[in-house]
C-alpha cells in the first residue's frame, strides 16, 4: 500500500477528523480511509461494528421527546399482574 502525506491541513478540518476518529473509536489513519471511502462510494469495512454504537448521540431533543412519549407506556406497572 502506498502512503500520502497531507500538509497545511486547516485546523477546523483537523479537529473534525479527530472528533470523528474518537466517535468511531478508530485511529486517525483508519478514520480518514473510512471517510474517504464512504465519500467516494467505495465499500468501507474499516472499523465496521456489529452493534448500534454508531447511533449514539445522533438524536436531537425532538426525536428524544417523541421516543419518550412513544415508550412511556412501558414505564407503567400493571399492579394486577403482580398480585398473587
Phi, psi and omega in degrees: 000144180270171181236151176231136177252131177257131178242155176057040178293123180300140183304317179299323179292318178299315179300318182292321177296317179295320178297316180295322178297318178295318181298319181277344183072034183237166174289165177300316181301310181294325179295314180297318178298316181296314181296315178297317180299314179296315183293324182270001174087013176274149176287118182257126176250008183290120176067019181296133181247161180249037178222190182255021183299334179292344179274344182300129177079011183264350180276143171266179183299323180296317179294320178297315179298317179298316178296316180299318178295318183292333183253006182301327181298333180287345180275342181280140179258128176273103185301327180297330179290339185260357178278141181276000000 
